[in-house]
């Protein structure tokens, strides 16, 4: 079973404000970030196993993460622990980044973080 519609999602604003340097000056990184729940590993509601699907965030020109391409609503919806107790959920952010021109792939290792009610600066993890 995948995530039920009545789960509580917390929309958090993630930022990743890396810039690249090219012949024409500096420009913000572009691309996506895939958010996967890694802890807890198993969730159940009323005895039914629940699979939380990964969420994709799109980096806008100011480094703010958005739900849909670069013009979507600010923030990405991630499942919080509200339905499952008080322990914050841990996510892994996997980066698929290019320079601002979309030509060069940028290497950034995946990062782990906990979802709280505060914004997240992925560059600071």
C-alpha positions in Angstrom: 0.0 0.0 0.0 1.3 3.4 -0.8 0.9 6.6 1.2 -2.8 7.3 2.1 -4.3 10.6 1.3 -5.0 11.5 4.9 -1.4 11.4 6.1 -0.1 14.7 7.5 2.7 16.1 5.3 4.8 19.0 6.5 5.9 21.3 3.7 9.4 22.4 4.4 11.5 24.9 2.4 14.8 23.4 1.4 17.5 25.5 0.0 20.6 24.6 -2.0 22.4 27.8 -3.1 25.5 26.4 -4.8 26.9 28.5 -7.6 29.2 27.5 -10.4 31.9 29.6 -12.1 32.1 29.8 -15.8 33.5 32.0 -18.5 30.5 34.3 -18.2 30.7 34.6 -14.4 28.9 32.7 -11.6 25.5 31.1 -11.9 23.3 29.0 -9.6 23.3 25.3 -9.8 20.2 23.7 -11.4 18.6 20.3 -11.0 16.6 18.1 -8.7 16.9 16.5 -5.3 15.2 13.2 -4.5 14.0 12.8 -0.9 13.7 9.3 0.5 12.5 8.3 3.9 15.2 6.1 5.5 14.1 6.0 9.2 11.8 4.5 10.3 12.1 1.8 7.7 8.7 0.2 8.3 5.5 2.1 8.9 2.1 0.6 9.6 -1.3 2.2 10.1 -4.1 0.0 11.6 -1.9 -3.0 10.9 -1.4 -2.1 7.2 2.2 -1.7 5.9 2.7 1.7 4.3 5.3 2.6 1.7 6.3 6.2 1.6 7.2 7.1 -2.0 10.2 9.4 -2.8 9.5 13.1 -3.4 11.3 15.2 -6.0 12.2 18.8 -5.3 13.3 21.2 -8.1 15.9 23.9 -7.4 14.8 27.3 -8.5 17.2 30.1 -9.5 17.4 31.5 -5.9 18.3 28.1 -4.5 14.8 27.5 -3.1 13.4 24.0 -3.5 10.0 23.8 -5.2 7.4 21.1 -5.8 7.1 21.6 -9.5 9.9 22.7 -11.9 11.2 26.1 -11.2 7.8 27.9 -11.0 6.0 25.6 -8.6 5.0 26.4 -5.1 7.9 26.9 -2.6 8.8 23.9 -0.4 8.5 20.2 -0.8 5.9 18.0 1.1 7.6 15.4 3.3 5.7 13.0 5.6 6.2 13.9 9.3 6.0 11.8 12.4 2.7 13.3 13.5 0.8 10.1 12.6 3.5 7.8 14.1 4.7 9.4 17.4 7.2 12.0 18.4 10.4 10.8 16.8 11.5 12.9 13.8 11.7 11.1 10.5 15.1 10.9 8.8 15.4 11.5 5.0 18.2 11.0 2.5 18.6 13.8 -0.1 20.1 12.5 -3.4 21.3 15.3 -5.7 21.1 15.4 -9.5 22.7 18.7 -10.2 24.2 20.5 -13.2 25.8 23.9 -13.6 23.4 26.8 -14.4 23.8 26.1 -18.2 22.8 22.4 -17.8 26.0 21.3 -19.4 28.2 20.0 -16.6 27.2 17.4 -14.0 28.0 18.5 -10.4 29.0 15.8 -7.9 27.4 16.0 -4.5 27.2 13.1 -2.1 23.7 12.2 -0.6 22.9 13.9 2.7 20.8 12.7 5.6 18.6 15.0 7.7 15.7 15.0 10.1 12.4 16.6 9.3 11.4 19.2 11.8 9.2 22.3 11.5 12.2 24.4 10.3 13.6 25.1 6.9 16.6 23.1 5.8 19.7 24.3 4.1 20.9 21.3 2.2 24.2 23.0 1.4 24.9 23.2 5.2 24.4 19.5 5.9 
